[in-house]
Amino acid sequence: MSGVGGSDRFTPEFLESLRAVGDPPADEAVARFFRSADAEGPALYARLGTTREQEMDDASFPGVGAFVRERPRWPDWAEATTVRAGQEVFGRYGMQLSLGLFLASLPATYLCAKGTVPLVRTARLVSHPRRRILETGQMIIEAMSPGALEPGGRGERAVRHVRLMHAAVRYGLTHPGALGALGGQEGEPWDGALGVPLNQEDLLGTLLAFSALGLDALGRLGVDLDEREAEAYVHAWNVVGVQIGVREDLLPLSVPDAQRVATAILDDQRATSDGGRELMASTITAMHELFGLPLLRGLPESGVRYFLGDADADLLGVAPANWTRLLFHAMRRLDAPLERLLTRLPGQHRLSALLGRRVVAGLEGVERGPGRPRFEISEELRDAWGVRTP
């Protein structure tokens, strides 16, 4: 399936027009909150991170409470069996996709110089890199758990919560004095030349970094999906896209279209930037902590260079690869034969799965902060990955 017009319409001019558009329904909910809030009200961002959904009543969260409780139907093109098949792909290869997420997908978004500005301005990823990585990983795991994207499902609720937090950031960056109340750092007025913060191009680019670039990362780890599996995985992410606020007429995108649009967005924004370098440095620091392997020092840097290539890694200020880059080449050559050889034994037998498990185990050990729940993995995914409950 392809969105209206497929990928051909994603010209530089069209992408630029998307930068002027935020997420009107979520933005209106947050604007209503600020219009109604009392003196204590503007601490919205922090409250969203620590308040459970059932506690967001209309009196305490005017506008926001009603938005959180909405359960929109899926778009007509969404197919439940295909979404479930895409989630099953994540169940089979979640360890590798987790590795690719942090060494390929997120770094690719840091190449989008304009899109890094809201992240740096809110100071969350730079100041709390492990928390930001954990929250991203948590949303993905909840969204990709079987059945979780159904209206009212755990994944749908998590994605909608993130959508609301995006709207809070947009409001804070574009309304003088609001960002400090949201918990970020005030600074220069928002530069309108950048478009709306966390606009449609940024949202779509991040979505495709998780879907299309996730598939690319799997291929570079030696995992070859058939066409049906790949389309199902992208289809599941298309549904996430609608739920997180990507404009419906931009979706769905087939695998070839998703890959072309991801490339178009990267080409439109790719540049070195102070923000991109800051975010990359913070993520590498967090990855060292999550891997927890002193003997493999340099593994995150080598991984980013392996997945993105040296030219893009240079734009992000990534240190040169060391001998650990050989591990990624070995995975690509040896993982599939090793899995076939050990197929009769229980568990996952890919080297890439072992590294991905280090990431997931590290995330489970991260403290999210006062009032925030710990990182959780659904029982279905625990069974699929052979991960024990801590």
C-alpha positions in Angstrom: 0.0 0.0 0.0 1.1 3.6 -0.5 -0.2 6.9 0.7 -1.9 9.3 -1.7 0.6 9.9 -4.4 3.2 7.4 -3.1 6.7 8.7 -2.7 7.0 10.8 -5.8 5.4 13.9 -4.2 8.0 14.1 -1.4 10.0 16.7 -3.2 12.1 19.3 -1.3 9.3 21.8 -1.8 6.7 19.4 -0.4 8.9 18.5 2.6 9.4 22.2 3.3 5.7 22.7 3.4 5.4 19.9 6.0 7.7 21.8 8.3 4.9 24.4 8.8 2.5 21.9 10.2 2.4 20.5 13.7 -0.3 18.1 15.1 -3.5 20.2 15.3 -5.6 17.9 17.5 -2.9 17.4 20.1 -1.8 21.0 19.9 -5.3 22.2 20.6 -5.6 19.9 23.6 -2.4 21.4 25.1 -3.4 25.0 24.2 -6.7 24.4 26.0 -4.8 23.2 29.0 -2.7 26.4 29.1 -5.7 28.6 28.6 -7.4 27.0 31.6 -4.5 26.3 33.9 -4.0 28.0 37.2 -0.6 29.2 38.5 0.5 25.6 39.1 -0.7 24.4 35.7 2.2 25.1 33.4 4.3 22.3 34.9 2.6 20.1 32.2 5.6 18.2 30.8 6.8 16.9 34.2 3.3 16.0 35.1 2.8 14.0 31.9 5.9 12.0 32.8 4.7 11.0 36.3 0.9 10.9 36.1 -1.0 7.8 35.2 -3.6 8.0 32.5 -6.5 7.2 34.8 -5.5 10.2 37.0 -5.7 12.7 34.1 -9.2 14.0 34.9 -10.7 17.0 33.2 -10.5 19.2 36.3 -6.7 18.7 36.8 -5.9 18.3 33.1 -8.4 20.4 31.1 -8.2 19.5 27.4 -5.5 17.0 28.0 -7.6 14.6 30.0 -10.2 14.3 27.2 -7.4 13.8 24.6 -5.8 11.0 26.5 -9.1 9.2 26.8 -10.0 9.3 23.1 -9.8 6.0 21.3 -9.8 6.8 17.6 -10.4 3.9 15.1 -7.7 2.8 12.8 -7.7 4.2 9.3 -9.5 2.2 6.7 -6.3 1.0 5.1 -5.0 -0.6 8.3 -5.2 -4.4 8.4 -5.2 -6.1 11.8 -3.6 -9.4 10.5 -0.8 -7.5 8.8 -0.1 -5.3 11.9 0.1 -8.5 14.0 2.5 -10.0 11.5 4.7 -6.9 11.7 4.7 -7.2 15.5 5.7 -10.8 15.1 8.7 -9.7 13.1 9.7 -7.5 16.1 9.1 -10.5 18.4 11.5 -12.6 16.3 14.2 -10.0 15.8 13.6 -7.5 18.6 17.2 -7.9 19.9 18.7 -7.0 16.6 16.2 -4.2 16.0 17.0 -2.8 19.5 20.7 -2.7 18.5 19.9 -1.1 15.2 17.6 1.5 16.9 20.3 3.0 19.0 23.3 2.5 16.6 21.5 3.4 13.3 18.0 4.8 13.6 18.4 7.4 16.3 21.8 8.5 14.9 20.2 9.0 11.5 17.7 11.4 13.0 20.6 13.4 14.5 21.8 14.0 10.9 18.6 16.1 10.4 20.0 19.3 11.6 16.7 21.3 11.8 15.0 18.4 13.6 17.7 18.3 16.4 16.9 21.8 17.6 13.8 21.0 19.6 15.5 18.1 21.3 18.5 20.2 22.3 16.3 23.2 23.4 14.3 21.1 25.7 17.6 19.7 27.1 16.1 16.3 27.9 18.3 14.1 25.7 21.5 15.9 26.4 21.0 16.1 30.2 19.4 12.7 30.6 20.5 10.5 27.7 19.7 7.2 29.3 16.2 8.3 30.4 15.5 9.5 26.9 16.8 6.3 25.3 14.8 4.3 27.8 11.6 6.2 27.1 12.0 5.7 23.3 12.7 2.0 23.8 9.7 1.6 26.1 7.3 3.2 23.6 8.7 0.9 20.8 8.4 -2.2 22.9 4.9 -1.4 24.0 3.8 -0.5 20.4 5.3 -3.7 18.9 3.8 -6.1 21.5 1.1 -8.3 19.9 -2.3 -6.6 19.8 -1.0 -3.5 21.6 -2.0 -1.0 18.9 -5.7 -1.8 19.0 -7.8 1.1 20.2 -7.3 1.2 24.0 -4.4 -1.2 23.9 -1.3 -0.6 25.9 0.8 0.4 22.9 -1.8 2.7 21.5 -2.0 4.5 24.9 1.8 4.8 25.1 2.1 6.2 21.6 -0.8 8.7 22.3 1.0 9.8 25.5 4.2 10.5 23.5 2.1 12.4 21.0 0.8 14.6 23.8 4.3 15.2 25.1 5.4 16.3 21.6 2.5 18.8 21.7 3.7 20.1 25.1 7.2 20.7 23.6 5.8 22.5 20.6 3.8 24.8 22.9 6.7 25.4 25.2 9.1 26.4 22.4 6.8 28.7 20.7 5.3 30.5 23.7 7.6 32.8 25.6 8.0 31.7 29.2 6.3 28.4 28.8 9.4 26.2 28.2 10.8 26.9 31.7 7.5 25.9 33.2 7.5 22.7 31.2 10.9 21.8 32.7 13.2 22.8 29.8 15.7 25.6 29.3 14.6 29.0 28.1 16.7 30.6 25.4 16.4 32.6 22.3 12.9 32.9 20.8 12.0 30.0 18.4 13.4 30.6 14.9 10.4 30.4 12.6 12.7 29.6 9.7 13.0 26.1 11.2 9.3 25.5 10.8 7.1 24.3 13.7 8.9 22.3 16.3 8.5 18.6 15.9 6.6 19.2 12.7 5.3 16.7 10.1 8.6 16.2 8.4 10.3 15.5 11.7 7.6 13.2 12.8 7.5 11.3 9.5 11.3 11.1 9.4 11.5 9.7 12.9 8.8 7.1 12.1 10.7 6.0 9.0 14.0 5.8 11.0 12.3 3.2 13.1 10.6 1.3 10.2 12.5 1.6 7.0 16.0 2.2 8.5 15.2 -0.5 11.0 14.8 -2.9 8.1 18.1 -1.7 6.7 19.8 -2.3 10.0 18.5 -5.9 10.1 19.9 -6.5 6.6 23.3 -5.2 7.7 23.2 -7.6 10.6 22.6 -10.5 8.2 18.8 -10.9 8.8 17.0 -11.3 5.5 13.3 -10.8 5.7 11.0 -11.9 2.9 8.8 -9.3 1.2 5.7 -10.2 3.2 7.5 -9.8 6.5 9.1 -6.5 5.5 5.8 -5.0 4.3 4.1 -6.2 7.5 6.7 -4.5 9.7 6.4 -1.2 7.9 2.6 -1.5 7.9 2.6 -1.8 11.7 4.7 1.3 11.9 2.4 3.1 9.6 -0.4 2.6 12.2 1.9 3.9 14.9 2.5 6.9 12.6 -1.1 7.8 12.5 -1.4 7.3 16.3 1.5 9.5 17.0 0.2 12.4 14.9 1.6 11.9 11.4 -0.9 13.4 9.0 -3.0 10.5 7.6 -2.7 11.6 4.0 1.0 10.9 4.2 0.4 7.2 5.0 0.5 4.3 4.5 3.8 3.9 2.7 5.0 0.6 1.2 8.6 -0.6 1.9 10.0 0.9 -1.3 8.2 4.2 -0.8 9.2 4.3 2.9 12.8 3.8 2.0 12.6 6.5 -0.7 10.9 9.0 1.6 13.4 8.3 4.4 16.2 9.0 1.9 14.5 12.2 0.7 14.1 13.5 4.3 17.8 12.8 5.1 18.9 14.4 1.9 16.7 17.4 2.7 18.2 18.0 6.2 21.5 16.2 6.3 24.2 18.5 7.8 26.6 18.7 10.6 25.3 20.7 13.6 26.2 21.4 17.2 22.9 19.9 18.2 23.4 16.7 16.3 26.9 16.2 17.7 25.6 16.9 21.3 22.9 14.3 20.9 25.2 11.8 19.3 27.8 12.2 22.1 25.1 11.8 24.8 23.7 8.6 23.1 27.2 7.1 22.8 27.8 7.7 26.5 24.5 6.1 27.3 25.3 3.1 25.0 28.6 2.5 26.8 26.7 2.3 30.1 24.0 0.0 28.7 26.5 -2.4 27.0 28.6 -2.5 30.2 31.5 -4.3 28.4 34.8 -2.6 29.3 36.7 -5.1 27.0 34.6 -3.9 24.0 35.3 -0.2 24.5 34.6 1.6 21.3 31.7 -0.7 20.3 29.0 2.0 20.0 31.3 4.2 17.9 32.2 1.3 15.6 28.5 0.4 15.4 27.4 3.8 14.3 30.1 3.9 11.7 29.2 0.4 10.5 25.5 1.3 10.0 25.7 4.9 8.8 29.0 4.9 7.0 32.1 7.1 7.8 30.9 10.2 6.0 27.7 10.5 8.1 29.5 9.5 11.2 32.0 12.3 10.6 29.1 14.8 10.4 28.0 13.6 13.9 31.5 13.8 15.4 31.7 10.1 16.1 35.2 8.8 17.0 37.0 6.5 14.6 36.1 2.8 14.7 38.5 0.4 16.5 38.9 -3.3 16.2 35.3 -3.8 17.4 34.0 -3.0 13.9 35.1 -6.5 13.0 32.4 -7.8 15.2 29.7 -6.3 13.1 31.2 -7.7 9.9 31.4 -11.1 11.6 27.7 -10.9 12.6 26.7 -10.2 9.0 28.6 -13.3 7.7 28.2 -15.8 10.5 24.8 -15.1 12.2 22.6 -16.9 9.7 24.8 -20.1 9.4 25.2 -20.1 13.2 21.4 -20.0 13.7 20.8 -22.8 11.2 23.5 -24.9 12.9 22.0 -24.5 16.4 18.3 -24.5 15.3 17.5 -27.5 17.5 18.6 -25.8 20.7 16.3 -23.4 22.6 17.0 -19.7 22.5 18.4 -17.2 20.0 21.7 -18.1 18.5 22.7 -14.9 16.7 25.7 -12.9 17.9 23.7 -9.8 17.2 21.0 -11.0 19.5 23.5 -11.3 22.3 24.5 -7.6 21.9 20.9 -6.5 21.6 20.1 -8.4 24.8 22.8 -6.4 26.6 21.0 -3.2 25.5 17.6 -4.5 26.7 19.1 -5.7 30.0 20.7 -2.4 30.5 17.5 -0.6 29.9 15.7 -2.7 32.6 18.3 -1.5 35.1 17.9 2.2 34.5 16.1 4.2 37.1 13.6 6.5 35.3 13.3 9.0 38.1 10.9 9.8 41.0 7.3 8.8 40.2 8.2 7.1 36.9 7.5 3.4 36.3 10.4 1.1 35.6 11.2 -0.2 32.1 8.9 -3.1 31.3 8.8 -5.8 28.6 5.5 -7.6 27.8 5.4 -11.3 28.7 4.8 -12.1 25.0 8.1 -10.5 24.1 9.9 -12.0 27.1 8.9 -15.4 25.9 9.9 -14.6 22.3 13.4 -13.3 23.3 14.1 -15.7 26.2 14.4 -12.8 28.6 13.7 -13.6 32.2 11.8 -11.3 34.5 14.3 -9.4 36.7 
